[in-house]
Amino acid sequence: VCRSNKSPWVCLTCSSVHCGRYVNGHAKKHYEDAQIPMTNHKKTEKQEKVQHTVCMDCSSYSTYCYRCDDFVVNDTKLGLVQKVREHLQNLENSAFTSDRHRKRKLLENSSLNSKLLKVNGSTTALCATGLRNLGNTCFMNAILQSLSNIQQFCCYFKELPAVELRNGKTAGRRTYHTRSQGDNNVSLVEEFRKTLCALWQGSQTAFSPESLFYVVWKIMPNFRGYQQQDAHEFMRYLLDHLHLELQGGFNGVSRSVILQENSSLSASNKCCINGASTVVTAIFGGILQNEVNCLICGTESRKFDPFLDLSLDIPSQFRNKRSKNQENGPMCTLRDCLRSFTDLEELDETELYMCHKCKKKQKSTKKFWIQKLPKVLCLHLKRFHWTAYLRNKVDTYVEFPLRGLDMKCYLLEPENSGPESCLYDLAAVVVHHGSGVGSGHYTAYATHEGRWFHFNDSTVTLTDEETVVKAKAYILFYVERQAKSGSDKL
């Protein structure tokens, strides 16, 4: 209808193709039109069953039901949805192979011409590169795009030397991601490096991270298959495995030595998780102090826990708020979530503390302090929680600042920190669309050179701050402010 080639959705009832929910929503209009009863003809029983409610995203192959208003993961008994998915993939692969040479020639001649945007009245090149969806891999794409816009972290990997050659029989051949040979010697760091290098170079509209996804399958069995996964869980696995691999050798040189040579990353870094420090702990690593007090004898116990991110509960009094515009009580803010995380809390009967003085489990209180703030503060809002039978999503809007998030009041020793060291500015936001953890869709917003972009798999669009602050955030990435730039605070 609108001649758009972005995010085509095909109706699984009649095969009509329309633009999806992230463009002009003509697929939804097709569904709504199908609900209008036929006036000229008497409906037969067969016609009543034709609903046109289910469609498939031709880019990500995810299935969406307009009646449920959510993405769905189940299939028919005959596996018809999977057959459609495989057919679309085969069409795309054959078209991609036959047109590769032609596309390369076009890209060489006019790669930037097709990616020009008007910003403040002047024409500028959009150098952002999307990530192709390999079958419900939006959870991975949203995290990768967010990490690619954290400059210190991204630059470290992009500056690493490439692993192209091996010793022995395979010398001179790139076999570190060869599927057919069953090669076990894969490198997550290398595929992660290549993916980051492919983004923001402006030579293509979308990059296919299939080599990285294959390595993820190899070393993270939890993420095998094409079902939807949790983006936060993937981020933690990714960072943990990058951290472990970075502690190994790299072309005969220890990567921890490479890190130590970079004074900006190694300076004052005391947060080590599972061994030596790496760029992962240098950038994302912080330290919590866990303070427990026995309510019977008053004995205080303290321990320090390193962290790469903080998982924050959305306070229960805000969980019934469905949208930002509702007026039933105060709006939930990020400060409310941080306060809930750090406030003094009495542990319930199931969490009794083993008091060493009383020699038995006693009632106690617990409080968290932040002993050391990271360079990049990653905040995960716990939107998914278990009920008696299923995992529900907390859809509450949480207000968050774009600039000047002040973490000083949560510090153990705030007097030892500088005036700017506790202020953070937002770099990226991961958003989950839909109602279920095993379904839905992930996109990300991130800022690059002063402009905000929306990353929706292979589609990247320029957006504005007003749109970003309205997002129902799932994961927030805040970067420590380096220089004085205003006094906006949370």
C-alpha positions in Angstrom: 0.0 0.0 0.0 2.7 2.5 1.0 5.4 0.9 -1.3 7.7 0.6 1.8 10.3 -2.2 1.7 11.1 -2.0 5.4 9.8 -4.7 7.7 7.5 -6.6 5.4 4.9 -8.7 7.2 3.1 -11.5 5.3 -0.4 -12.7 6.3 -0.3 -16.4 7.0 -3.9 -16.8 5.9 -3.9 -15.2 2.5 -0.2 -14.4 1.8 -0.8 -10.7 1.4 2.3 -8.6 2.2 2.1 -5.3 4.1 4.4 -3.2 6.2 4.6 -4.1 9.9 4.0 -2.5 13.2 7.3 -0.6 13.1 6.5 1.2 9.8 3.0 2.4 8.9 1.0 -0.5 10.3 -0.7 -1.6 7.1 -0.5 -5.3 8.3 -2.7 -4.3 11.3 -5.2 -2.5 9.0 -5.4 -5.7 6.9 -6.3 -7.6 10.1 -8.9 -4.9 11.1 -10.5 -4.9 7.6 -10.8 -8.7 7.8 -12.9 -8.3 11.0 -15.6 -6.3 9.2 -18.6 -8.7 8.6 -19.5 -9.3 5.0 -22.8 -7.5 4.2 -23.6 -8.7 0.7 -23.1 -12.4 1.3 -24.2 -14.7 4.0 -21.2 -15.9 5.9 -20.6 -19.6 5.8 -19.0 -21.6 8.6 -15.8 -21.8 6.6 -15.6 -18.1 6.1 -16.1 -17.4 9.8 -12.9 -19.3 10.5 -10.8 -17.2 8.2 -9.5 -14.5 10.6 -6.3 -13.1 9.1 -5.0 -12.6 12.6 -1.5 -14.2 12.3 1.4 -12.8 10.2 5.1 -13.3 9.9 7.9 -10.7 9.8 9.8 -11.5 6.6 13.0 -10.1 8.1 13.1 -11.8 11.5 10.7 -14.7 10.7 9.0 -14.0 14.1 5.2 -14.7 14.2 2.7 -12.1 15.5 -0.9 -12.5 16.4 -3.0 -9.4 16.3 -5.8 -11.0 18.3 -3.4 -11.7 21.2 -1.5 -8.5 20.4 1.8 -10.3 21.0 4.5 -12.4 19.3 3.8 -16.2 19.4 6.2 -19.1 19.5 4.0 -22.1 19.1 3.2 -23.8 15.8 0.5 -25.9 14.2 0.5 -29.7 14.6 1.9 -30.0 11.1 4.6 -27.4 11.7 3.2 -25.1 9.0 4.7 -21.9 10.5 8.2 -23.4 10.5 7.6 -24.5 6.8 6.8 -20.9 5.8 9.8 -19.7 7.8 12.1 -22.2 6.0 10.6 -21.2 2.6 11.3 -17.5 3.2 14.8 -18.3 4.4 15.5 -20.3 1.2 14.1 -17.5 -1.0 16.3 -15.0 0.8 19.4 -17.1 0.7 19.1 -17.8 -3.0 18.4 -14.2 -3.8 21.2 -13.1 -1.6 23.7 -15.4 -3.3 22.7 -14.5 -6.9 22.6 -10.8 -6.2 25.8 -10.6 -4.2 28.0 -9.4 -7.0 25.4 -6.9 -8.2 24.8 -5.5 -4.7 28.6 -5.2 -4.1 28.9 -3.1 -7.3 26.0 -0.9 -6.3 27.4 -0.5 -2.8 30.7 0.6 -4.2 29.1 3.2 -6.4 26.3 4.6 -4.2 26.5 3.1 -0.7 26.2 6.4 1.0 23.7 7.9 -1.5 21.0 5.5 -0.3 21.7 6.4 3.4 21.4 10.2 3.4 19.3 11.9 6.0 18.3 15.5 6.5 19.5 16.7 9.9 18.8 20.4 10.8 18.2 21.2 7.2 21.5 19.8 5.9 22.1 16.4 4.2 24.3 14.0 6.1 25.3 10.4 5.7 23.8 7.7 7.9 26.7 5.4 8.6 24.9 3.1 11.0 24.7 -0.6 10.0 21.9 -2.9 11.1 22.2 -6.6 12.1 20.3 -9.2 10.2 17.9 -11.3 12.2 18.9 -15.0 11.9 15.6 -16.3 13.4 14.5 -14.7 16.7 18.0 -13.3 17.3 16.7 -9.8 18.0 17.8 -10.3 21.7 21.4 -10.6 20.5 21.2 -7.8 18.0 19.9 -5.3 20.6 22.7 -6.1 23.0 25.4 -6.0 20.2 24.2 -2.6 19.0 24.1 -1.2 22.5 27.7 -2.4 23.3 28.9 -1.1 19.9 28.0 2.4 21.1 30.0 2.3 24.3 33.1 3.9 22.9 35.8 2.7 25.3 34.6 -0.9 25.2 34.0 -1.0 21.5 37.4 0.7 20.6 39.3 -1.8 22.6 38.0 -4.8 20.6 38.3 -3.0 17.3 42.0 -2.3 17.9 42.8 -5.9 18.8 44.9 -7.7 16.1 42.9 -10.1 13.9 43.2 -13.9 14.2 43.6 -15.0 10.6 46.3 -17.7 10.7 46.8 -20.9 12.7 49.8 -23.1 13.3 50.1 -26.6 11.8 48.0 -28.1 9.0 45.5 -25.3 8.9 48.0 -22.5 8.6 46.9 -19.8 6.2 43.3 -21.0 6.3 40.5 -19.2 8.1 38.9 -22.1 9.9 38.0 -20.7 13.3 34.3 -20.7 12.4 34.1 -23.5 9.9 30.9 -25.5 10.7 31.5 -28.5 8.4 34.8 -29.5 10.0 33.3 -29.5 13.5 36.0 -27.2 14.7 36.0 -26.7 18.5 38.7 -24.0 18.6 36.4 -21.0 18.1 37.1 -17.5 19.2 34.3 -15.4 20.7 36.6 -12.4 21.0 37.5 -12.6 17.3 33.9 -12.9 16.0 32.8 -10.2 18.4 35.7 -8.0 17.1 34.7 -8.6 13.5 31.0 -7.8 14.2 31.9 -4.5 15.9 34.2 -3.6 13.0 31.4 -4.2 10.6 29.1 -1.7 12.4 29.4 2.1 11.8 31.7 1.8 8.8 28.9 2.8 6.4 29.7 0.2 3.7 26.5 -1.8 4.0 23.0 -1.4 5.3 23.0 -4.6 7.3 25.5 -7.1 8.5 24.8 -10.8 9.1 26.4 -11.9 12.5 26.1 -15.6 11.6 29.7 -16.5 12.5 29.3 -14.9 15.9 26.0 -16.7 16.4 27.6 -20.0 15.6 30.3 -19.4 18.2 27.6 -18.4 20.7 25.9 -21.8 20.0 29.3 -23.5 20.4 30.2 -22.1 23.8 26.8 -21.1 25.3 24.4 -24.2 24.9 21.6 -22.2 26.6 21.2 -20.1 23.4 21.1 -22.9 20.8 18.0 -23.0 18.6 15.8 -20.2 17.2 13.5 -19.6 20.1 13.3 -16.1 21.7 15.9 -15.6 24.5 16.2 -13.1 27.3 18.5 -10.2 26.3 19.8 -9.6 29.8 20.7 -13.2 30.2 22.5 -13.1 26.9 24.4 -10.0 27.8 25.7 -11.6 31.1 26.8 -14.8 29.3 28.5 -12.7 26.6 30.4 -10.5 29.0 31.4 -13.5 31.2 32.7 -15.5 28.3 34.5 -12.5 26.8 36.1 -11.9 30.2 37.2 -15.6 30.5 38.6 -15.7 26.9 40.4 -12.4 27.3 42.4 -13.8 30.2 43.9 -16.4 27.8 46.7 -15.9 25.2 46.3 -13.8 22.0 48.9 -14.5 19.3 51.3 -15.6 22.0 50.7 -12.4 24.1 48.5 -12.4 27.2 45.5 -10.2 26.8 45.8 -9.0 30.4 49.2 -7.6 29.3 47.6 -5.8 26.4 45.0 -4.4 28.9 47.8 -3.3 31.3 49.5 -1.4 28.5 46.3 0.7 28.2 46.7 2.9 31.2 43.2 4.5 30.8 41.6 1.2 31.4 43.9 -0.4 34.0 44.3 2.7 36.2 42.5 2.3 39.6 40.8 -0.8 38.4 40.4 -3.1 41.4 37.4 -5.1 40.3 38.4 -8.6 39.3 35.8 -11.3 38.6 37.0 -14.8 38.1 40.7 -14.1 37.9 42.7 -11.3 36.3 41.3 -7.9 35.2 40.1 -7.5 31.6 38.5 -4.8 29.6 35.1 -6.3 30.7 35.8 -5.7 34.4 37.7 -2.5 33.7 34.6 -1.0 32.0 31.6 -2.6 33.6 33.1 -3.8 36.9 31.9 -2.3 40.2 31.9 -3.4 43.8 28.9 -3.7 46.2 29.2 -3.9 49.9 26.6 -6.2 51.4 25.9 -5.3 55.0 23.9 -7.7 57.2 22.9 -7.0 60.8 21.6 -9.6 63.3 18.4 -8.3 64.9 19.0 -10.4 68.0 22.6 -9.6 69.1 23.4 -6.7 66.7 26.4 -8.4 65.1 27.3 -6.8 61.8 28.6 -8.8 58.8 30.1 -7.1 55.7 31.3 -8.6 52.4 32.2 -7.1 49.1 30.7 -8.5 45.9 32.0 -7.5 42.4 29.2 -6.8 39.8 29.0 -6.2 36.1 25.4 -4.9 36.2 22.7 -4.1 38.8 19.3 -5.9 38.6 16.7 -3.5 40.0 13.1 -4.4 41.1 10.3 -2.2 40.0 8.6 -1.4 43.4 5.3 -3.3 43.9 3.3 0.0 44.4 4.1 0.9 40.8 3.4 -2.4 39.1 -0.2 -1.8 38.2 0.6 1.3 36.2 0.1 0.3 32.6 1.3 3.5 30.8 3.0 6.8 31.3 -0.2 8.8 30.9 -2.2 7.2 33.6 -3.0 9.3 36.6 -3.4 6.6 39.3 -0.7 7.8 41.7 2.9 8.9 41.3 5.1 7.9 38.3 7.8 5.3 38.9 11.3 6.7 38.4 14.8 5.1 38.1 15.5 6.7 41.5 12.6 4.7 43.0 14.2 1.5 41.7 17.7 2.4 42.9 16.3 3.3 46.3 14.4 0.0 46.5 17.7 -1.8 45.7 19.8 0.0 48.3 17.3 0.7 51.2 17.5 -1.2 54.4 15.5 -4.4 54.2 14.4 -6.9 56.8 15.0 -10.5 55.5 12.0 -12.8 55.6 11.7 -16.2 57.3 13.1 -18.0 54.2 16.3 -15.9 54.2 17.4 -16.2 57.9 21.0 -15.1 58.4 23.5 -17.5 60.1 24.8 -15.4 62.9 28.4 -16.4 64.0 27.9 -14.9 67.4 24.5 -16.5 68.1 25.6 -19.7 66.4 22.3 -20.1 64.7 20.1 -18.6 62.0 18.5 -15.3 63.1 16.3 -12.5 61.8 18.4 -9.8 60.3 18.4 -6.7 58.1 20.3 -6.3 54.8 21.5 -3.2 53.0 23.6 -2.6 49.9 26.1 0.1 49.4 28.1 0.8 46.2 31.8 0.6 47.2 33.1 1.3 43.7 31.2 2.6 40.7 32.0 1.3 37.2 33.0 3.4 34.1 29.8 2.1 32.5 26.8 1.5 34.8 24.5 -1.1 33.4 21.0 -1.2 35.1 18.7 -4.1 34.4 15.0 -3.5 35.3 13.5 -6.8 36.4 10.4 -6.8 34.2 9.9 -10.6 34.3 8.8 -12.3 37.4 7.4 -15.7 38.2 3.8 -16.3 39.5 2.5 -19.7 40.6 2.2 -20.9 37.0 4.0 -18.6 34.5 6.4 -15.8 34.1 4.7 -12.4 33.8 6.0 -9.1 32.5 5.8 -5.9 34.6 4.8 -3.3 31.9 5.2 -0.2 34.1 6.8 2.8 32.6 9.9 3.9 34.5 11.1 7.4 34.0 14.9 7.7 33.4 17.2 10.6 32.8 19.2 11.0 29.5 21.9 13.1 31.3 23.2 13.6 34.8 22.2 10.4 36.7 23.7 11.1 40.1 24.9 8.0 41.9 26.6 9.8 44.8 23.9 9.1 47.4 24.3 5.3 46.9 28.1 5.3 47.5 29.6 3.9 50.7 32.2 6.8 50.9 30.8 9.6 48.8 33.3 12.1 50.3 36.1 10.3 48.5 34.6 10.8 45.0 35.1 13.8 42.8 32.2 16.1 41.8 31.9 14.6 38.3 32.8 11.0 38.9 29.3 10.1 40.1 27.4 11.6 37.2 26.4 9.3 34.3 24.9 10.0 30.9 22.8 7.5 28.9 24.5 5.7 26.1 22.0 3.0 25.1 18.6 1.5 26.0 17.3 -2.0 25.3 13.5 -2.3 25.0 11.3 -5.4 25.1 8.1 -5.2 23.1 5.4 -7.7 23.9 4.2 -9.4 27.1 6.2 -12.7 27.5 9.8 -13.5 28.1 9.8 -16.3 25.6 8.1 -14.1 22.9 8.0 -10.5 21.9 10.7 -8.5 20.2 13.8 -6.5 21.3 15.0 -3.2 19.8 17.6 -0.8 21.1 18.2 3.0 21.2 21.7 4.3 21.3 23.5 7.6 20.9 26.4 8.0 18.5 28.3 11.3 18.0 25.5 13.3 19.5 22.6 11.6 17.6 20.1 9.0 18.7 19.4 6.0 16.6 16.8 3.2 16.8 18.2 -0.2 16.0 15.5 -2.7 14.9 17.5 -5.7 13.6 18.5 -4.8 10.0 16.6 -1.4 10.1 18.3 1.6 11.6 16.5 4.9 11.8 17.5 8.3 13.2 15.3 9.3 16.2 15.1 12.0 18.8 15.4 12.3 22.6 11.7 12.7 23.1 11.1 9.2 21.6 13.9 7.7 23.7 12.6 8.9 27.1 9.2 7.5 26.3 10.6 3.9 25.9 9.8 1.3 28.5 13.4 0.5 29.3 14.6 -3.1 30.0 18.3 -2.5 30.2 20.0 0.9 30.5 23.7 1.7 29.8 25.0 4.8 31.5 28.6 6.1 30.8 30.5 7.9 33.4 30.8 11.6 32.6 34.3 12.7 31.9 34.0 16.5 31.7 31.7 19.1 33.1 28.7 19.5 30.8 25.7 21.0 32.7 24.2 20.2 36.1 21.2 18.2 35.2 20.6 15.6 37.9 18.2 12.8 38.5 
